[in-house]
Every structure is written in C-alpha cells, then in structure tokens.
C-alpha cells in the first residue's frame, strides 16, 4: 500500500504522516508513507487544502489531520 501525505511540509503534514505510520503499525499493515511537498505534484491531485492523504493514488482525505478512526478506515482496517 502506498500512502502519500500531500502538503508543504508543515507541522500538520508531519503529524499526519506520523499518525498514519503509527496506525499502520498497530494494524499490522505494510504501508509505504511518503510526504509529497512539490506544489506541481500536489496540484495533479487537484487538492485545494492540505494536509491531504492519497492512498494508492486516490485522495481519501484533505484539509486537516485525519483522526485515528479516519486513518483506520483509509487503510481498510
């Protein structure tokens, strides 16, 4: 599973990436978490507010740090 955290590298983006890694570990899910900070790449996802989360190329969340429950749902747990 490939997870991209889309954003400028702000604290919220860092917190999102950390939370996703923690939930994936708790669920025993193998996930590659990558932070994407390049504005041109972020715009390809047509995201208007960050942080945003794309799972396997599809945007699942945007505009805030997702809750643990939201992350669990995104990861299929």
Buried (B, 14 or more C-beta within 10 A) or exposed (E): EEBBBBBBBEEBBBBBBEBBBEBBEEEEBEBEBEBBBEEEEBEEBEBEEBBBBBBEEEBBBBEEBBEEEBBBEBBEE
